[in-house]
């Protein structure tokens, strides 16, 4: 079942990234970030209600530890989404989303440095391959044009996504409920926090961006809907299986992104960038197996 949820998540996330890429051409970063969450809350609430109608269970007891994990995951996902939108503005869709997929690699490195994780030979090789791939995607003409800023943003974005995934799983495991219910509760709470924070920020500092989203209802709704469906897949899969396994299988998103970029967005993807995206997928698999 976790495999099916991961396939759902990967396909929906690829489409969400595509819609965000389109929206980022006309809307500021904070607005595109909000578009991911603004209509996702009602969808997540409806999903949770459907689960309770299908299988009634007790309401969850929210501990302080659970609350910290939810708050941390909400903050990291806002940061990660904003950075990914920034990447879309700096590079094209496939490259920006590909750099964000450094998530698995960064998680492995952080594990070695801060949590005593031991990497095997294959794991170390995966980290090296991933680093080379990120270099390839962030420089257009090799050593003549190395975009350190793009690579740095990609790594920070991947780190934020990695922390989001880890904290979402920990929050879910802190609830004594069946897996679909606990995943749905975490999803609803995280999305609600994100929506309220971003709405308040934009209302105070940039009402024009809220107006810009209101004037683009179709693209905003598509972004929120695919985002929520993708999050249902990720949160459910990570409630059933460890994050490394889920994220390894989730690398299939790279190929969805390539297809969308070429056939729907009509963007030209260079051979070097295609090769680099494939390298990122291979590197992530090597790291997780290691």
Secondary structure, DSSP 4 states (H G I P E B T S, - for coil): -HHHHHHHHHHHHHHHHHHHHHHTTTS-HHHHHHHTTTTHHHHHHHHHHHHHHHS--PPPP--HHHHHHHHHHHHHHHHHHHHHHHHHHHS-HHHHHHHHTTHHHHHHHHHHHHS-PPP-HHHHHHHHHHHHHHHHHHBSSGGGSB-HHHHHHHHHHHHHHHHHHHHHHHHHHTS-S-HHHHHHHHHHHHHHHHHHHHHHHHHHH-HHHHHHHHT-HHHHHHHHHHHHHHHHHHHHHHHHS-HHHHHHHGGGHHHHHHHHHHHTS-----HHHHHHHHHHHHHHHHHHH-
